[in-house]
Amino acid sequence: MIALVFALFVALALPGRLELGDTTKAFQETRVAFAPRNAAEKKVLAELERQYDALARGFTARDTAAIMGLRSSEFSALFPDGRRDNPAGMAHVLGHFFVQNEPPIQVRYTIVGLDSLTAERAVVTTFQQGSRYQLLAGQRRRVEHDVTQRETWVRTPAGWRLQFVDHIRDRHRWVDGRPVDPDKPFDPEAPPFAGK
């Protein structure tokens, strides 16, 4: 389930993490972390930035319909353990996310690479940062994360829609500012996670 939560934001090469306190200052201000090579790339990246901004607003507002509206009807994800979730499974994960997590919820996406681009399809690598609160070990705690993943967008008559997420990697998680293993349930007695 933890892996599903990371992929859920999917909907970015900023090292580090969100700082406790006002997280809006910790988010990277530049939304595209590389220079587009031509006008076509620049145009598509600007369009995708607007979609990522809308996703971020949807999470902050806890607006499931807004988030689902930015996904294609075929939206799915391939997780690091080899499992692939279908559109219904991903919708279930989104609903569970808003049950498990409490506001304020903040998410930030930074496009760090354009892997391929055609008139109807864009594949980007994103760095995602997020923060929210969860009830863990009987206490309300601040949970932060970052993750890098590949995201495939398809152009539809209604605009760009997120279709697929894969190559999920470099996952990090903090609880109340302390690094924890993103693949294990939270243990308040565990030492700070040193990474793998």
Secondary structure, DSSP 8 states (H G I E B T S, - for coil): -HHHHHHHTT-----S---SS-GGGTS-S-SBSS--SSHHHHHHHHHHHHHHHHHHHHHHHT-HHHHHTTEEEEEEEE-TTS-EE-HHHHHHHHHHHHHHEEEEEEEEEEEEEEEEE-SSEEEEEEEEEEEEEEEETTEEEEEEEEEEEEEEEEEETTEEEEEEEEEEEEEEEEETTEEE-TTS---TTS------
